[in-house]
Amino acid sequence: MLLHNFYKRRTVKLKKLHSLIGLSNFSSQVIVRGRAFLGRLLDLTMGLRQPHHHIRLRKGSEKYLLLWIRFLDEFNGKSVFLDDAWETSHTLELYTDASGSIAFSAVFGKHWFGAEWPVS
C-alpha cells in the first residue's frame, strides 16, 4: 500500500509527495473529513519547486500517515458526523457579523451576544 511505503521512509522526493497529496485529496471526496488532515503534508512542500528535491518526513507527518493507515484499515464507509440535510442560517435563525479587528456579534433565535476582539 502506498501509505505504508511513505510511513517507513525518512525522506521523499517532492514529486512523490505531490502524488500522495493528490491521491489523498481525491480520496477526500469520499472520506469527507480527510481533507482536514492534508495540511501537514502541504506544509512540507512550502518553498520547494523542483520535483527532485528531497523532503524530510517529520514526526507530525508520520502521525498523519499513521492516522490514514489506521482509518483506511477500519473505515466501514459510513459517516457518523454528516446529516443528510444541510442547515442554513435561516433555518437555524443564526446570523453573525464581525468588523475586522474591532468587534463581533451573533444572533441565535431571540438570543444575541457581542464583544470586542481581544488585543491578542
C-alpha positions as CSV (number, residue, x, y, z in Angstrom):
1,M,0.0,0.0,0.0
2,L,1.3,3.5,-0.9
3,L,0.8,4.9,2.6
4,H,2.8,2.1,4.2
5,N,5.7,2.9,1.8
6,F,5.6,6.5,2.8
7,Y,5.3,5.7,6.5
8,K,8.5,3.7,6.5
9,R,10.6,6.4,4.8
10,R,12.6,9.3,6.3
11,T,12.8,11.3,3.1
12,V,10.7,11.6,0.0
13,K,11.0,13.5,-3.3
14,L,8.7,16.4,-3.8
15,K,7.2,14.7,-6.9
16,K,6.2,11.6,-4.9
17,L,4.8,13.7,-2.1
18,H,2.7,15.7,-4.6
19,S,1.4,12.4,-5.9
20,L,0.4,11.3,-2.3
21,I,-1.3,14.7,-1.7
22,G,-3.2,14.4,-4.9
23,L,-4.4,10.9,-4.1
24,S,-5.4,12.0,-0.5
25,N,-7.2,15.0,-1.9
26,F,-9.1,12.7,-4.4
27,S,-9.9,10.3,-1.6
28,S,-11.3,13.1,0.5
29,Q,-14.2,13.3,-2.0
30,V,-15.4,10.1,-0.4
31,I,-13.9,10.4,3.0
32,V,-15.2,13.9,3.6
33,R,-13.3,14.6,6.9
34,G,-10.0,13.6,5.3
35,R,-9.2,17.0,3.7
36,A,-8.7,18.5,7.2
37,F,-5.6,16.4,7.6
38,L,-3.9,17.4,4.4
39,G,-2.3,20.4,5.9
40,R,0.7,18.6,7.4
41,L,1.7,17.2,4.0
42,L,1.1,20.5,2.3
43,D,3.3,22.3,4.8
44,L,6.2,20.1,3.9
45,T,6.1,21.3,0.3
46,M,6.3,25.0,1.1
47,G,9.1,26.8,-0.7
48,L,10.1,23.8,-2.8
49,R,9.8,23.9,-6.6
50,Q,12.0,21.2,-8.1
51,P,10.4,17.7,-8.3
52,H,13.8,16.1,-7.4
53,H,14.0,18.0,-4.0
54,H,14.1,15.7,-1.0
55,I,11.8,16.4,1.9
56,R,12.4,15.1,5.4
57,L,9.3,13.5,6.8
58,R,8.8,14.9,10.3
59,K,7.0,13.4,13.3
60,G,3.8,15.2,12.5
61,S,3.9,13.7,9.0
62,E,4.4,10.2,10.4
63,K,1.4,10.7,12.7
64,Y,-0.7,11.9,9.7
65,L,0.3,8.9,7.6
66,L,-0.4,6.5,10.5
67,L,-3.8,8.2,11.0
68,W,-4.7,7.5,7.4
69,I,-3.4,3.9,7.5
70,R,-5.5,3.1,10.6
71,F,-8.5,4.9,9.3
72,L,-8.5,3.1,5.9
73,D,-8.0,-0.3,7.7
74,E,-11.1,0.3,9.8
75,F,-13.3,2.6,7.7
76,N,-16.7,1.0,7.1
77,G,-18.0,3.5,4.6
78,K,-20.3,5.2,7.0
79,S,-20.0,8.8,8.3
80,V,-21.2,9.5,11.8
81,F,-21.0,13.3,11.6
82,L,-22.8,14.2,8.4
83,D,-26.5,14.9,8.3
84,D,-28.4,14.2,5.1
85,A,-29.7,17.8,5.0
86,W,-27.6,21.0,5.4
87,E,-28.9,23.6,7.7
88,T,-28.9,27.3,6.7
89,S,-28.7,30.4,8.7
90,H,-32.3,31.0,8.0
91,T,-33.5,27.6,9.3
92,L,-31.2,27.9,12.4
93,E,-32.0,31.5,12.9
94,L,-28.3,32.1,13.3
95,Y,-26.7,35.2,12.0
96,T,-23.2,36.6,12.7
97,D,-21.2,39.7,11.8
98,A,-17.7,41.0,12.5
99,S,-15.9,44.2,11.8
100,G,-12.3,43.5,11.1
101,S,-10.3,43.9,14.3
102,I,-12.9,45.8,16.2
103,A,-15.8,43.6,17.4
104,F,-18.1,40.6,16.6
105,S,-21.7,39.7,17.3
106,A,-24.2,37.0,16.7
107,V,-28.0,36.4,16.9
108,F,-29.4,32.9,17.6
109,G,-33.2,33.0,17.6
110,K,-34.1,35.5,20.3
111,H,-30.6,35.4,21.9
112,W,-27.7,37.6,21.0
113,F,-24.1,38.4,22.1
114,G,-21.3,40.6,21.0
115,A,-17.9,41.7,22.2
116,E,-14.7,43.4,21.2
117,W,-11.9,41.3,19.7
118,P,-9.2,40.7,22.3
119,V,-5.9,42.6,21.7
120,S,-4.1,39.3,21.2
